[in-house]
Amino acid sequence: MKKVRTRFAPSPTGYMHIGNLRTALYAYLIAKKDDGDFILRIEDTDQGRLVEGAVDIIYNTLKQCGLKHDEGPDVGGNYGPYVQSDRMRSGIYSRYAHQLVDMGKAHICFCKEEDIEKQRQEQGDSFYFVDPCKLLSKEEIQKRVDAGEPYVIRLNVEPEGTTSFDDEVYGTITVENKTLDEMVLLKSDGFPTYNFANVIDDHLMDITDVVRGNEYLSSTPKYNLIYQAFGWDIPRYIHCPPVMKDEHQKLSKRNGDASFQDLLLKGYLPEAILNYIALLGWAPEEEREIYSLDELAKAFNVKRIGTTGAIFDIEKLTWMNGVYIRNMEKEAYYELVRPYIEETVGTDFDSRLIGDAIHDRINTLSEIKDMISFFNGVEEYDASIFTNKKAKTDPELAKTILKEVYDCLKDVGVWNNETIFTSLAEKAKALSYKNITMMYPMQVALSGRSVAPGGATAIAEILGKDESLKRIEEAMNRL
């Protein structure tokens, strides 16, 4: 059995879109499920769309996600070069395009855009370009080529009959040949079109499984005509449904939708993003949602990829990201959140204690700053914040409670969460109050918030005794 070889072949045109990253992930999973090779190829033949630094974004994204490629421009391999512009300079695409011409499977076309446009206007909605250059003699063609006249090379498509291909997701698809245009293979500047280059490269790199978006379904019959013209094996096709913004729109950076880099900046973890997008269009056999990359490789089955677009749900990703944060090893978690904590409150407070306080509350790292900013100082608040139905408190009662809290805490010797809580719980019992009736006003006094991470006693431990008593006293004065 032939070794499975998949490829991720992005164009370096900017940020990593979520749909592109999912394609990379699926290609990686298909390869690794069967101990195959995952190849990175940079498709930069569309020179007008190249963005400086985009290749580094591709490398960094794959590295951050753990999608290690076995071959590529940066790691080498036996099938290089792995950048299409480098391959073009070696003459690969021109050689194969002219070989098709010699075989009678393609032809040289001198038509200008205005010639094509004239036919388009004459034919209207039923436009199908009929190339007059196919009627030229070999002598006439050679004469015009020798004279330096610009030309392209087009694929020959016989309009009679049908072309079929099998796709692992969409099944057998058959199209009438008369609907297939005679696409350009080699442009007048010597660059190959995307459609031609990826067929040549996939064959020469022994790619067995081609993973891409379903927008390429309509082009696949033409790809197969190229494979068949050369007598090459056709790869297994896996066309994936789109990632949708909603029921009608695809997820698109052009529409302001988040890229992978945007999501990182918003505090999402690469592992959580990868886990989530794996489930956009693919259904595991088990009733579970949290998978490591290795677990995904074992569980992945292309037969369980759906045919309809999957809607990107940022709330679901946020939930999943929170699960990943809470499931982290303790030390790794501290190292992750520490920079965010220190950036917000400096090093005056114990970042580990703050990390403990926010651990069960944060879903994204970007939430940390707002969640803990009160440690720098209590912002202005209205006295109505002391009203709480569950605690059965109001501003008037809160003032009384805070006096009791202050008197209790000033006598606490060892200042930590446990001793603070025990002292207050005993005080509440003596006064016939529920614990929450004592704790809620204290939490507001310390944080200025009705909801705060860790609760009153954890906040008090972090603030320290002097600062805690000072804030409680200020709260009483406000009331």
Contacts in CASP RR format, 6 or more apart in sequence:
PFRMAT RR
TARGET T0000
AUTHOR 0000-0000-0000
METHOD contacts of the structure
MODEL  1
MKKVRTRFAPSPTGYMHIGNLRTALYAYLIAKKDDGDFILRIEDTDQGRL
VEGAVDIIYNTLKQCGLKHDEGPDVGGNYGPYVQSDRMRSGIYSRYAHQL
VDMGKAHICFCKEEDIEKQRQEQGDSFYFVDPCKLLSKEEIQKRVDAGEP
YVIRLNVEPEGTTSFDDEVYGTITVENKTLDEMVLLKSDGFPTYNFANVI
DDHLMDITDVVRGNEYLSSTPKYNLIYQAFGWDIPRYIHCPPVMKDEHQK
LSKRNGDASFQDLLLKGYLPEAILNYIALLGWAPEEEREIYSLDELAKAF
NVKRIGTTGAIFDIEKLTWMNGVYIRNMEKEAYYELVRPYIEETVGTDFD
SRLIGDAIHDRINTLSEIKDMISFFNGVEEYDASIFTNKKAKTDPELAKT
ILKEVYDCLKDVGVWNNETIFTSLAEKAKALSYKNITMMYPMQVALSGRS
VAPGGATAIAEILGKDESLKRIEEAMNRL
2 206 0 8 1.000
2 208 0 8 1.000
3 36 0 8 1.000
3 37 0 8 1.000
3 208 0 8 1.000
4 30 0 8 1.000
4 31 0 8 1.000
4 34 0 8 1.000
4 35 0 8 1.000
4 36 0 8 1.000
4 37 0 8 1.000
4 208 0 8 1.000
4 209 0 8 1.000
5 31 0 8 1.000
5 36 0 8 1.000
5 37 0 8 1.000
5 39 0 8 1.000
5 205 0 8 1.000
5 206 0 8 1.000
5 207 0 8 1.000
5 208 0 8 1.000
5 209 0 8 1.000
6 27 0 8 1.000
6 28 0 8 1.000
6 30 0 8 1.000
6 31 0 8 1.000
6 36 0 8 1.000
6 37 0 8 1.000
6 38 0 8 1.000
6 39 0 8 1.000
6 207 0 8 1.000
6 208 0 8 1.000
6 209 0 8 1.000
6 210 0 8 1.000
6 211 0 8 1.000
7 27 0 8 1.000
7 38 0 8 1.000
7 39 0 8 1.000
7 40 0 8 1.000
7 41 0 8 1.000
7 202 0 8 1.000
7 205 0 8 1.000
7 207 0 8 1.000
7 210 0 8 1.000
8 23 0 8 1.000
8 24 0 8 1.000
8 27 0 8 1.000
8 28 0 8 1.000
8 38 0 8 1.000
8 39 0 8 1.000
8 40 0 8 1.000
8 41 0 8 1.000
8 62 0 8 1.000
8 67 0 8 1.000
8 69 0 8 1.000
8 211 0 8 1.000
9 40 0 8 1.000
9 41 0 8 1.000
9 42 0 8 1.000
9 43 0 8 1.000
9 198 0 8 1.000
9 201 0 8 1.000
10 16 0 8 1.000
10 20 0 8 1.000
10 24 0 8 1.000
10 42 0 8 1.000
10 43 0 8 1.000
10 58 0 8 1.000
11 42 0 8 1.000
11 43 0 8 1.000
11 44 0 8 1.000
11 46 0 8 1.000
11 49 0 8 1.000
11 50 0 8 1.000
11 194 0 8 1.000
12 42 0 8 1.000
12 44 0 8 1.000
12 50 0 8 1.000
12 51 0 8 1.000
12 53 0 8 1.000
12 54 0 8 1.000
12 55 0 8 1.000
12 57 0 8 1.000
12 58 0 8 1.000
13 46 0 8 1.000
13 49 0 8 1.000
13 50 0 8 1.000
13 51 0 8 1.000
13 54 0 8 1.000
14 51 0 8 1.000
14 53 0 8 1.000
14 54 0 8 1.000
14 57 0 8 1.000
15 54 0 8 1.000
15 57 0 8 1.000
15 253 0 8 1.000
15 259 0 8 1.000
15 260 0 8 1.000
15 261 0 8 1.000
15 262 0 8 1.000
16 57 0 8 1.000
16 58 0 8 1.000
16 61 0 8 1.000
16 259 0 8 1.000
16 260 0 8 1.000
16 261 0 8 1.000
17 251 0 8 1.000
17 252 0 8 1.000
17 253 0 8 1.000
17 259 0 8 1.000
17 260 0 8 1.000
18 243 0 8 1.000
18 251 0 8 1.000
18 257 0 8 1.000
18 258 0 8 1.000
18 259 0 8 1.000
18 260 0 8 1.000
18 277 0 8 1.000
18 280 0 8 1.000
18 312 0 8 1.000
19 242 0 8 1.000
19 243 0 8 1.000
19 251 0 8 1.000
19 277 0 8 1.000
21 61 0 8 1.000
21 65 0 8 1.000
21 260 0 8 1.000
21 273 0 8 1.000
21 274 0 8 1.000
21 277 0 8 1.000
22 240 0 8 1.000
22 243 0 8 1.000
22 277 0 8 1.000
22 278 0 8 1.000
22 280 0 8 1.000
23 211 0 8 1.000
23 212 0 8 1.000
23 213 0 8 1.000
23 240 0 8 1.000
24 62 0 8 1.000
24 65 0 8 1.000
24 67 0 8 1.000
25 65 0 8 1.000
25 67 0 8 1.000
25 274 0 8 1.000
25 277 0 8 1.000
25 278 0 8 1.000
25 296 0 8 1.000
26 211 0 8 1.000
26 238 0 8 1.000
26 240 0 8 1.000
26 278 0 8 1.000
26 282 0 8 1.000
26 300 0 8 1.000
26 302 0 8 1.000
26 305 0 8 1.000
27 38 0 8 1.000
27 209 0 8 1.000
27 211 0 8 1.000
28 38 0 8 1.000
28 67 0 8 1.000
28 297 0 8 1.000
29 278 0 8 1.000
29 296 0 8 1.000
29 297 0 8 1.000
29 300 0 8 1.000
30 209 0 8 1.000
30 211 0 8 1.000
30 238 0 8 1.000
30 300 0 8 1.000
30 302 0 8 1.000
31 37 0 8 1.000
31 38 0 8 1.000
31 70 0 8 1.000
31 209 0 8 1.000
32 38 0 8 1.000
32 297 0 8 1.000
33 297 0 8 1.000
33 298 0 8 1.000
33 300 0 8 1.000
36 70 0 8 1.000
37 70 0 8 1.000
37 71 0 8 1.000
38 67 0 8 1.000
38 68 0 8 1.000
38 69 0 8 1.000
38 70 0 8 1.000
39 69 0 8 1.000
39 70 0 8 1.000
39 71 0 8 1.000
39 72 0 8 1.000
39 79 0 8 1.000
39 82 0 8 1.000
39 205 0 8 1.000
39 207 0 8 1.000
40 58 0 8 1.000
40 62 0 8 1.000
40 69 0 8 1.000
40 71 0 8 1.000
40 72 0 8 1.000
40 73 0 8 1.000
40 74 0 8 1.000
40 82 0 8 1.000
41 72 0 8 1.000
41 82 0 8 1.000
41 83 0 8 1.000
41 84 0 8 1.000
41 201 0 8 1.000
41 205 0 8 1.000
42 55 0 8 1.000
42 58 0 8 1.000
42 73 0 8 1.000
42 82 0 8 1.000
42 83 0 8 1.000
42 84 0 8 1.000
43 84 0 8 1.000
43 194 0 8 1.000
43 197 0 8 1.000
43 198 0 8 1.000
44 50 0 8 1.000
44 83 0 8 1.000
44 84 0 8 1.000
44 85 0 8 1.000
45 84 0 8 1.000
45 85 0 8 1.000
45 88 0 8 1.000
45 191 0 8 1.000
45 192 0 8 1.000
45 193 0 8 1.000
45 194 0 8 1.000
45 197 0 8 1.000
46 194 0 8 1.000
47 85 0 8 1.000
47 191 0 8 1.000
55 73 0 8 1.000
57 261 0 8 1.000
59 74 0 8 1.000
61 260 0 8 1.000
61 261 0 8 1.000
62 68 0 8 1.000
62 69 0 8 1.000
64 264 0 8 1.000
64 270 0 8 1.000
65 270 0 8 1.000
65 271 0 8 1.000
65 273 0 8 1.000
65 274 0 8 1.000
65 293 0 8 1.000
66 270 0 8 1.000
66 274 0 8 1.000
66 293 0 8 1.000
67 274 0 8 1.000
67 293 0 8 1.000
69 75 0 8 1.000
71 77 0 8 1.000
71 78 0 8 1.000
71 79 0 8 1.000
71 80 0 8 1.000
71 82 0 8 1.000
72 80 0 8 1.000
72 82 0 8 1.000
73 81 0 8 1.000
73 82 0 8 1.000
73 83 0 8 1.000
76 82 0 8 1.000
79 204 0 8 1.000
79 205 0 8 1.000
79 206 0 8 1.000
80 87 0 8 1.000
80 205 0 8 1.000
81 87 0 8 1.000
81 90 0 8 1.000
84 192 0 8 1.000
84 197 0 8 1.000
84 201 0 8 1.000
87 93 0 8 1.000
87 197 0 8 1.000
87 201 0 8 1.000
88 94 0 8 1.000
88 190 0 8 1.000
88 191 0 8 1.000
88 192 0 8 1.000
88 197 0 8 1.000
92 200 0 8 1.000
92 204 0 8 1.000
93 185 0 8 1.000
93 186 0 8 1.000
93 190 0 8 1.000
93 191 0 8 1.000
93 192 0 8 1.000
93 196 0 8 1.000
93 197 0 8 1.000
93 200 0 8 1.000
94 186 0 8 1.000
94 190 0 8 1.000
94 192 0 8 1.000
96 200 0 8 1.000
96 230 0 8 1.000
97 106 0 8 1.000
97 153 0 8 1.000
97 185 0 8 1.000
97 186 0 8 1.000
97 192 0 8 1.000
97 196 0 8 1.000
98 153 0 8 1.000
99 230 0 8 1.000
100 106 0 8 1.000
100 153 0 8 1.000
100 155 0 8 1.000
100 185 0 8 1.000
100 226 0 8 1.000
100 229 0 8 1.000
100 230 0 8 1.000
101 107 0 8 1.000
101 108 0 8 1.000
101 153 0 8 1.000
103 229 0 8 1.000
104 156 0 8 1.000
105 155 0 8 1.000
105 156 0 8 1.000
105 225 0 8 1.000
105 229 0 8 1.000
106 153 0 8 1.000
106 154 0 8 1.000
106 155 0 8 1.000
106 156 0 8 1.000
106 185 0 8 1.000
106 229 0 8 1.000
107 131 0 8 1.000
107 133 0 8 1.000
107 134 0 8 1.000
107 153 0 8 1.000
107 154 0 8 1.000
107 156 0 8 1.000
108 133 0 8 1.000
108 136 0 8 1.000
108 141 0 8 1.000
108 145 0 8 1.000
108 151 0 8 1.000
108 152 0 8 1.000
108 153 0 8 1.000
108 154 0 8 1.000
109 131 0 8 1.000
109 133 0 8 1.000
109 151 0 8 1.000
109 152 0 8 1.000
109 153 0 8 1.000
109 154 0 8 1.000
109 184 0 8 1.000
110 133 0 8 1.000
110 144 0 8 1.000
110 149 0 8 1.000
110 150 0 8 1.000
110 151 0 8 1.000
111 131 0 8 1.000
111 132 0 8 1.000
111 133 0 8 1.000
115 132 0 8 1.000
116 129 0 8 1.000
119 127 0 8 1.000
119 129 0 8 1.000
119 130 0 8 1.000
120 127 0 8 1.000
120 129 0 8 1.000
128 159 0 8 1.000
128 178 0 8 1.000
128 181 0 8 1.000
129 181 0 8 1.000
129 182 0 8 1.000
131 154 0 8 1.000
131 182 0 8 1.000
133 141 0 8 1.000
134 156 0 8 1.000
144 151 0 8 1.000
145 151 0 8 1.000
150 188 0 8 1.000
151 188 0 8 1.000
152 184 0 8 1.000
152 185 0 8 1.000
152 186 0 8 1.000
152 187 0 8 1.000
152 188 0 8 1.000
153 184 0 8 1.000
153 185 0 8 1.000
153 186 0 8 1.000
154 182 0 8 1.000
154 183 0 8 1.000
154 184 0 8 1.000
154 185 0 8 1.000
155 182 0 8 1.000
155 183 0 8 1.000
155 185 0 8 1.000
155 222 0 8 1.000
155 225 0 8 1.000
155 226 0 8 1.000
156 182 0 8 1.000
157 177 0 8 1.000
157 180 0 8 1.000
157 181 0 8 1.000
157 182 0 8 1.000
157 222 0 8 1.000
157 225 0 8 1.000
158 177 0 8 1.000
159 177 0 8 1.000
159 178 0 8 1.000
160 177 0 8 1.000
160 178 0 8 1.000
161 176 0 8 1.000
161 177 0 8 1.000
161 178 0 8 1.000
162 174 0 8 1.000
162 175 0 8 1.000
162 176 0 8 1.000
162 177 0 8 1.000
163 174 0 8 1.000
163 175 0 8 1.000
163 177 0 8 1.000
163 180 0 8 1.000
163 221 0 8 1.000
163 224 0 8 1.000
163 225 0 8 1.000
164 172 0 8 1.000
164 173 0 8 1.000
164 174 0 8 1.000
164 175 0 8 1.000
164 221 0 8 1.000
165 172 0 8 1.000
165 173 0 8 1.000
165 220 0 8 1.000
165 221 0 8 1.000
165 224 0 8 1.000
165 234 0 8 1.000
165 237 0 8 1.000
166 172 0 8 1.000
166 173 0 8 1.000
166 237 0 8 1.000
167 173 0 8 1.000
167 217 0 8 1.000
167 220 0 8 1.000
167 237 0 8 1.000
167 238 0 8 1.000
167 239 0 8 1.000
168 236 0 8 1.000
168 237 0 8 1.000
168 238 0 8 1.000
168 302 0 8 1.000
168 303 0 8 1.000
168 305 0 8 1.000
169 214 0 8 1.000
169 238 0 8 1.000
169 239 0 8 1.000
169 240 0 8 1.000
169 241 0 8 1.000
169 302 0 8 1.000
169 305 0 8 1.000
169 306 0 8 1.000
169 307 0 8 1.000
170 214 0 8 1.000
170 217 0 8 1.000
170 239 0 8 1.000
170 307 0 8 1.000
173 217 0 8 1.000
173 220 0 8 1.000
173 221 0 8 1.000
175 218 0 8 1.000
175 221 0 8 1.000
180 221 0 8 1.000
180 222 0 8 1.000
180 225 0 8 1.000
183 193 0 8 1.000
183 195 0 8 1.000
183 196 0 8 1.000
183 219 0 8 1.000
183 222 0 8 1.000
184 193 0 8 1.000
184 196 0 8 1.000
185 192 0 8 1.000
185 193 0 8 1.000
185 195 0 8 1.000
185 196 0 8 1.000
185 226 0 8 1.000
186 192 0 8 1.000
186 193 0 8 1.000
186 196 0 8 1.000
187 193 0 8 1.000
192 200 0 8 1.000
195 219 0 8 1.000
195 222 0 8 1.000
195 223 0 8 1.000
196 226 0 8 1.000
198 223 0 8 1.000
199 223 0 8 1.000
199 226 0 8 1.000
199 227 0 8 1.000
201 207 0 8 1.000
202 210 0 8 1.000
202 235 0 8 1.000
203 227 0 8 1.000
203 230 0 8 1.000
203 232 0 8 1.000
207 235 0 8 1.000
208 235 0 8 1.000
208 236 0 8 1.000
209 235 0 8 1.000
209 236 0 8 1.000
209 238 0 8 1.000
210 235 0 8 1.000
210 236 0 8 1.000
210 237 0 8 1.000
210 238 0 8 1.000
211 238 0 8 1.000
211 240 0 8 1.000
212 238 0 8 1.000
212 239 0 8 1.000
212 240 0 8 1.000
213 239 0 8 1.000
213 240 0 8 1.000
213 241 0 8 1.000
213 242 0 8 1.000
214 239 0 8 1.000
214 240 0 8 1.000
214 241 0 8 1.000
214 242 0 8 1.000
214 307 0 8 1.000
215 242 0 8 1.000
216 239 0 8 1.000
217 239 0 8 1.000
220 237 0 8 1.000
220 239 0 8 1.000
224 234 0 8 1.000
227 233 0 8 1.000
227 234 0 8 1.000
228 234 0 8 1.000
238 302 0 8 1.000
238 305 0 8 1.000
240 281 0 8 1.000
240 305 0 8 1.000
241 281 0 8 1.000
241 305 0 8 1.000
241 306 0 8 1.000
241 307 0 8 1.000
241 308 0 8 1.000
241 309 0 8 1.000
241 310 0 8 1.000
242 250 0 8 1.000
242 251 0 8 1.000
242 309 0 8 1.000
242 310 0 8 1.000
243 250 0 8 1.000
243 251 0 8 1.000
243 277 0 8 1.000
243 280 0 8 1.000
243 309 0 8 1.000
243 310 0 8 1.000
243 312 0 8 1.000
244 250 0 8 1.000
244 251 0 8 1.000
244 309 0 8 1.000
244 310 0 8 1.000
244 311 0 8 1.000
244 312 0 8 1.000
245 251 0 8 1.000
245 252 0 8 1.000
245 255 0 8 1.000
245 257 0 8 1.000
245 311 0 8 1.000
245 312 0 8 1.000
246 311 0 8 1.000
247 311 0 8 1.000
249 255 0 8 1.000
251 257 0 8 1.000
251 312 0 8 1.000
253 259 0 8 1.000
257 312 0 8 1.000
258 266 0 8 1.000
258 314 0 8 1.000
260 273 0 8 1.000
263 273 0 8 1.000
263 317 0 8 1.000
264 270 0 8 1.000
264 273 0 8 1.000
265 366 0 8 1.000
266 364 0 8 1.000
266 366 0 8 1.000
267 321 0 8 1.000
267 364 0 8 1.000
267 365 0 8 1.000
267 366 0 8 1.000
268 317 0 8 1.000
268 318 0 8 1.000
268 321 0 8 1.000
268 364 0 8 1.000
268 365 0 8 1.000
269 321 0 8 1.000
269 324 0 8 1.000
269 325 0 8 1.000
269 365 0 8 1.000
271 292 0 8 1.000
271 293 0 8 1.000
271 324 0 8 1.000
272 317 0 8 1.000
272 320 0 8 1.000
272 321 0 8 1.000
272 322 0 8 1.000
272 323 0 8 1.000
272 324 0 8 1.000
273 317 0 8 1.000
273 321 0 8 1.000
274 293 0 8 1.000
275 289 0 8 1.000
275 290 0 8 1.000
275 291 0 8 1.000
275 292 0 8 1.000
275 296 0 8 1.000
275 320 0 8 1.000
275 324 0 8 1.000
276 316 0 8 1.000
276 317 0 8 1.000
276 320 0 8 1.000
278 291 0 8 1.000
278 296 0 8 1.000
278 300 0 8 1.000
279 289 0 8 1.000
279 310 0 8 1.000
280 310 0 8 1.000
280 312 0 8 1.000
281 305 0 8 1.000
281 306 0 8 1.000
281 309 0 8 1.000
281 310 0 8 1.000
282 300 0 8 1.000
282 304 0 8 1.000
282 305 0 8 1.000
282 306 0 8 1.000
283 304 0 8 1.000
283 306 0 8 1.000
284 291 0 8 1.000
284 299 0 8 1.000
284 304 0 8 1.000
285 299 0 8 1.000
285 301 0 8 1.000
285 304 0 8 1.000
286 299 0 8 1.000
289 320 0 8 1.000
290 320 0 8 1.000
290 323 0 8 1.000
290 324 0 8 1.000
290 327 0 8 1.000
291 299 0 8 1.000
318 363 0 8 1.000
318 364 0 8 1.000
319 363 0 8 1.000
321 363 0 8 1.000
321 364 0 8 1.000
322 362 0 8 1.000
322 363 0 8 1.000
322 364 0 8 1.000
325 333 0 8 1.000
325 336 0 8 1.000
325 359 0 8 1.000
325 362 0 8 1.000
325 363 0 8 1.000
325 365 0 8 1.000
326 359 0 8 1.000
326 360 0 8 1.000
328 336 0 8 1.000
333 355 0 8 1.000
333 359 0 8 1.000
334 351 0 8 1.000
334 352 0 8 1.000
334 355 0 8 1.000
336 365 0 8 1.000
337 351 0 8 1.000
337 355 0 8 1.000
337 358 0 8 1.000
337 362 0 8 1.000
337 365 0 8 1.000
337 368 0 8 1.000
338 351 0 8 1.000
340 365 0 8 1.000
340 368 0 8 1.000
340 369 0 8 1.000
341 351 0 8 1.000
341 354 0 8 1.000
341 355 0 8 1.000
341 368 0 8 1.000
341 372 0 8 1.000
342 351 0 8 1.000
343 369 0 8 1.000
344 368 0 8 1.000
344 369 0 8 1.000
344 372 0 8 1.000
344 373 0 8 1.000
344 375 0 8 1.000
344 376 0 8 1.000
345 354 0 8 1.000
345 372 0 8 1.000
345 373 0 8 1.000
345 375 0 8 1.000
345 376 0 8 1.000
349 375 0 8 1.000
349 462 0 8 1.000
349 463 0 8 1.000
350 462 0 8 1.000
353 458 0 8 1.000
353 461 0 8 1.000
353 462 0 8 1.000
354 372 0 8 1.000
354 375 0 8 1.000
354 453 0 8 1.000
354 462 0 8 1.000
356 454 0 8 1.000
356 458 0 8 1.000
357 372 0 8 1.000
357 453 0 8 1.000
357 454 0 8 1.000
357 455 0 8 1.000
357 458 0 8 1.000
357 459 0 8 1.000
357 462 0 8 1.000
358 368 0 8 1.000
358 371 0 8 1.000
358 372 0 8 1.000
358 453 0 8 1.000
358 454 0 8 1.000
361 367 0 8 1.000
361 371 0 8 1.000
361 453 0 8 1.000
361 454 0 8 1.000
362 368 0 8 1.000
362 371 0 8 1.000
371 453 0 8 1.000
372 453 0 8 1.000
374 446 0 8 1.000
374 447 0 8 1.000
374 448 0 8 1.000
374 449 0 8 1.000
374 452 0 8 1.000
375 462 0 8 1.000
375 463 0 8 1.000
378 445 0 8 1.000
378 446 0 8 1.000
378 447 0 8 1.000
378 448 0 8 1.000
378 471 0 8 1.000
378 474 0 8 1.000
379 448 0 8 1.000
381 444 0 8 1.000
381 448 0 8 1.000
381 449 0 8 1.000
383 395 0 8 1.000
383 478 0 8 1.000
383 479 0 8 1.000
384 395 0 8 1.000
385 444 0 8 1.000
385 448 0 8 1.000
385 449 0 8 1.000
385 450 0 8 1.000
386 393 0 8 1.000
386 394 0 8 1.000
386 395 0 8 1.000
386 397 0 8 1.000
386 398 0 8 1.000
386 440 0 8 1.000
386 441 0 8 1.000
386 444 0 8 1.000
386 479 0 8 1.000
387 393 0 8 1.000
387 394 0 8 1.000
387 395 0 8 1.000
388 440 0 8 1.000
388 450 0 8 1.000
390 436 0 8 1.000
390 440 0 8 1.000
391 434 0 8 1.000
391 436 0 8 1.000
391 437 0 8 1.000
391 439 0 8 1.000
391 440 0 8 1.000
391 441 0 8 1.000
392 434 0 8 1.000
392 437 0 8 1.000
393 401 0 8 1.000
393 437 0 8 1.000
393 440 0 8 1.000
393 441 0 8 1.000
395 479 0 8 1.000
396 479 0 8 1.000
397 437 0 8 1.000
397 441 0 8 1.000
398 441 0 8 1.000
398 444 0 8 1.000
398 475 0 8 1.000
398 479 0 8 1.000
399 476 0 8 1.000
399 479 0 8 1.000
401 433 0 8 1.000
401 437 0 8 1.000
401 438 0 8 1.000
401 441 0 8 1.000
401 442 0 8 1.000
402 441 0 8 1.000
402 442 0 8 1.000
402 445 0 8 1.000
402 472 0 8 1.000
402 475 0 8 1.000
402 476 0 8 1.000
402 479 0 8 1.000
403 476 0 8 1.000
404 427 0 8 1.000
404 431 0 8 1.000
404 438 0 8 1.000
405 424 0 8 1.000
405 427 0 8 1.000
405 438 0 8 1.000
405 441 0 8 1.000
405 442 0 8 1.000
405 445 0 8 1.000
405 472 0 8 1.000
406 469 0 8 1.000
406 472 0 8 1.000
406 473 0 8 1.000
406 476 0 8 1.000
408 423 0 8 1.000
408 424 0 8 1.000
408 427 0 8 1.000
409 420 0 8 1.000
409 423 0 8 1.000
409 424 0 8 1.000
409 460 0 8 1.000
409 465 0 8 1.000
409 468 0 8 1.000
409 469 0 8 1.000
409 472 0 8 1.000
410 469 0 8 1.000
411 423 0 8 1.000
412 419 0 8 1.000
412 420 0 8 1.000
412 423 0 8 1.000
412 465 0 8 1.000
413 419 0 8 1.000
415 460 0 8 1.000
415 461 0 8 1.000
415 464 0 8 1.000
415 465 0 8 1.000
416 461 0 8 1.000
417 457 0 8 1.000
417 458 0 8 1.000
417 460 0 8 1.000
417 461 0 8 1.000
420 457 0 8 1.000
420 460 0 8 1.000
420 461 0 8 1.000
421 457 0 8 1.000
424 435 0 8 1.000
424 438 0 8 1.000
424 439 0 8 1.000
424 442 0 8 1.000
424 456 0 8 1.000
424 457 0 8 1.000
425 435 0 8 1.000
425 438 0 8 1.000
427 438 0 8 1.000
428 434 0 8 1.000
428 435 0 8 1.000
428 437 0 8 1.000
428 438 0 8 1.000
431 438 0 8 1.000
439 455 0 8 1.000
439 456 0 8 1.000
439 457 0 8 1.000
440 456 0 8 1.000
441 475 0 8 1.000
442 456 0 8 1.000
442 460 0 8 1.000
442 472 0 8 1.000
443 449 0 8 1.000
443 452 0 8 1.000
443 455 0 8 1.000
443 456 0 8 1.000
443 459 0 8 1.000
444 450 0 8 1.000
444 475 0 8 1.000
445 471 0 8 1.000
445 472 0 8 1.000
445 474 0 8 1.000
445 475 0 8 1.000
445 476 0 8 1.000
446 452 0 8 1.000
446 456 0 8 1.000
446 459 0 8 1.000
446 460 0 8 1.000
446 463 0 8 1.000
446 468 0 8 1.000
446 471 0 8 1.000
446 472 0 8 1.000
447 459 0 8 1.000
452 459 0 8 1.000
453 459 0 8 1.000
459 468 0 8 1.000
460 468 0 8 1.000
463 471 0 8 1.000
END
